[in-house]
Amino acid sequence: MQTNSRRYSVLSYCLAALLMLYASYLLPRLLPGDFVTAMYSSSQVTLNAEQEQELKAFYTQEDGFGGYLLDFFRLSWGHSYAFLEPVSSLILKALPWTLLLMGGAHLFSMLAGFVAGVETAWRRGGTAEKAGVGLMTVLQGIPELGTGVLLLLVFALHLGWFPASGAETAYADQSPVRQVLDVLQHLILPFSTLFLAYFPGNFLLTRGSMVMILKSRFLETARAKGLPPLRVRYAHAARNALLPLVTRFGLRLAFMLTGALVVETLFAYPGLGTLLFNAIAMRDLPLVQGIVLFSSLLVLLVNLALEAVYIRLDPRMKHAS
Amino acid sequence: MHRELGRRLIRDPWFLTGAVLMFLFAFLLAARPWLTAFDPHDMRFQPLSPPSAEHWLGVNDGGMDIFAELLKGLGNTLAFGLLAAGVSLLFGVGAGLACAWFRGLLDVLLMRIAEVLMAIPAVMILILMAAFFRPSPLFLALVLAALTWPSIAKVIRAQTLVLKGRLHIGAARQMGASSLYILRRHLLPELFPLYCIGFASKARMAIFMEASLSFLGLFDPGRKSLGMMISQALEYYYLDIWWSWLLPPILCLSLLIMCVTFLAVSLEKVFDPRLKEAL
């Protein structure tokens, strides 16, 4: 199977993580001369002399890459001069929102895409299937930026059904139930944008692999044994369609990050993406660096977890290794 | 073999739609000097004026003609995408062919590098570079290409390994053909369908990246781009000229990505026999 050859080793992930850390260590040191002054002169943030010295010291530490690594694991990622807070606390505050938005969108789009793909493949033929596949292919061509702006214009600004920005109503002392509803109401537009971006791919891939699988002989056996159709469909057939889905998720996660960044920024959702956008806009270098590094390592971690999931899903992998 | 595939391709509605869109964009870009007389950087018009016979899509907040801006942005976005995709393809094909043909240490080494690169989120490296160095778009396109070649290399390598075992390659080798000759005359042309698929999918990714990064403000603010136009127009969404300012770049970007997506989907469908029946 081609999917098996795409599996990576733990070593690759460790190397990738080290490479990211090293790039983040090296890049500021490659810059010529007094880049701190130059960079912050064009920024809205004004540093006083003491802060400037601190920042320069942060970038010219002489304890080498080892010291940098140690600092990284101690969560001392520098100080944000735009938000006047340590970088690590800013990131950890934004992280739950990103996990809620991205995790939710991925989970739902995967589940929905999987079920829809399996069911469509099961009932092959007919105009409904053709129309569905056509629509999904078109939808696949619309970037998050396009759907997001349209949803924002129509549902938030024109109709006013949903809030246009933020993740919760500020300073509202509400009961827990109201609070959850409030969060959901803020979530729905960015969530829908991401859902619309992820769903078509999951659907098309599941359907494609399912059509192939449905031709296998072992399904005939399962049916001949008299197993109920639902069991044949999901326990026997669809299980195989899950594998390419997991593989695709891992391969595209890094790419999908870009879309999530745009969506968060667009809806001013207070996650890592918006934080990164603000940090870039204000040229807050330690913060940019911290977020980039943190989220890259997070992506690597998710990919590593996926490997474990994959081995669990595919018993052949266990025997192969 | 390829000629028959080409005929099937032309009959595919997705390919036709994609090709029509592509010609439309090519025409828009080629005819730019005749379509608009304005320089997109010219700032002397009445800011925020609605569309008129002179300014087809009106004027933005900085007093620049939006239609001229749109065409320039479209060109920049497209150029970034095509360049990144082209260089990525070049790297990928070179690495994939070399790995499959020479095997040994080179194969192990390059494939290991490929795995590491595939695990790294390219966008994060681009953001880091853009934030620290403020490099030219050209440089960023090259960095993107340097980060995204592995997936092409893997496909090319796998297919080359299959081809390598075929009889006609063995026959060519028997007749005393050199490695270089076989690579150039047999393998390179035979892998042609894979180049198309790889190029289309990389172009899609790169265009999407460029739009997103420029939307986030990572490029030089003087450089026109669809993403930047969207982010500027969004600030004035409440004015009723949004449909002539905000909508055109969004439509352009969506159609552009759709065009490349359709081409990629269609190419993959026609060229990949495994998918023939699935779609």
Interface residues (C-beta under 8 A of the other chain):
Chain A: Q2 S5 R6 Y8 S9 S12 Y13 L15 A16 L19 M20 A23 S24 L27 P28 L31 F35 V133 T137 V138 Q140 G141 I142 P143 E144 L145 G146 V149 L150 L152 L153 L157 R207 G208 S209 V211 M212 L251 L253 A254 F255 L257 T258 G259 L261 V262 T265 L266 L276 F277 I280 A281 R283 L285 V288 Q289 V292 L293 S295 S296 V299 L300 N303
Chain B: W14 R112 E115 V116 L117 M118 A119 I120 P121 A122 V123 M124 I125 I127 L128 M129 A130 A131 F132 F133 S151 K154 A158 M205 F208 M209 A211 S212 L213 F215 L216 G217 L218 G227 I230 L234 Y237 Y238 W242 L246 I250 L251 L253 S254 I257 M258 C259 V260 T261 F262 V265 R274 L275 E277 A278 L279
